Each structure stands twice: as structure tokens, then as C-alpha cells.
Amino acid sequence: MKKSILDWIALILVIIGGLNWGLVAINPSYDVVAMIGGGMTGMIARIIYALVGLAALYAIYYLFKE
């Protein structure tokens, strides 16, 4: 099955989110998304977190897509 652009974007965002959580597990003060987005409460960080969450939901859909 050929992957669409949306499939690739979702996959990349899920990978970024997974790597970020891995870094947080190693060192809780090293949250790359929060550093880029101006802290946990920064608007940019919240948007990135929301996009990663939506990508994860899409990945669940993609898992069951034929």
C-alpha cells in the first residue's frame, strides 16, 4: 500500500514525539519541544504537542486501514 503525504507527516510527528518522550525519560529537564516552544505553557509548544497527539490518533487509524 502506497503512503500518502498525510501518512508520512503523521509518521514523522509520531517519531518526533516518541523521541522527545525518550529524552524526557532519560533527563526530565531535557524536553526539546518545550525548549523550542518556549516552555510547557508556550503556545508553540502546545500546538506541537497537539499535532503530535493528532498524528498518534491518525496512526491508530492507519494501523487498521486496508
N, C-alpha and C positions, 0 to 999 in steps of 0.2 A: 504494500500500500504506500503510495506516494504521500509525503508530508507536505502540508500547506504552509504558507508563511505563518499563519496563526499557530500551527503546531510547533514550528521552530521557535517562535517568540516565547510561547508558554514553556517549552523545554528549557530554554536559556534562563528564563526567570526562575524556574524551579531549581535549576542548578545553582544560580546565584544565591537564592535563599538558603539552599542546603549548605553551601559552603560558608555562608555567613553564620548560620547556626552552629556549624562545626567550629568556627573560630571563637564564637561566644562560649562554647563548651570548654575550649582549651583555656581561654582567658576572658572572663566576663567583661572586662573593660575594653575589649577589642571588638566592637560592633561596627563593621565597615559601613553599613547602611546609615547608622546613626551619625557616624563621623562625616559622611558625605552630606547627609540631610540636615545637619545642624542639631543633633541630639535626638533623643527618643520622642520629644514632643514637637520637633520641627515639622513643618508642613511637607517638605520634600521627602523626609524620611517616612512620614505617614503614607504618602502617595506610593512610594516604593514598596512599603510593606503591604499595602492594599493590592498593588499589581501582582506581587508575588503570591498573595493569597488567592487572587482570582486565577492566576496561572495554575496553582495547585488544584483548584476546582476543575479547571479545564482539563488538567492531566488525568483526573479521575474519569471524566467523560471520554477522553481519548483512549483510556485503557479499555473501555467497553465498546468503543466504536468499531464497526466492522469495515 
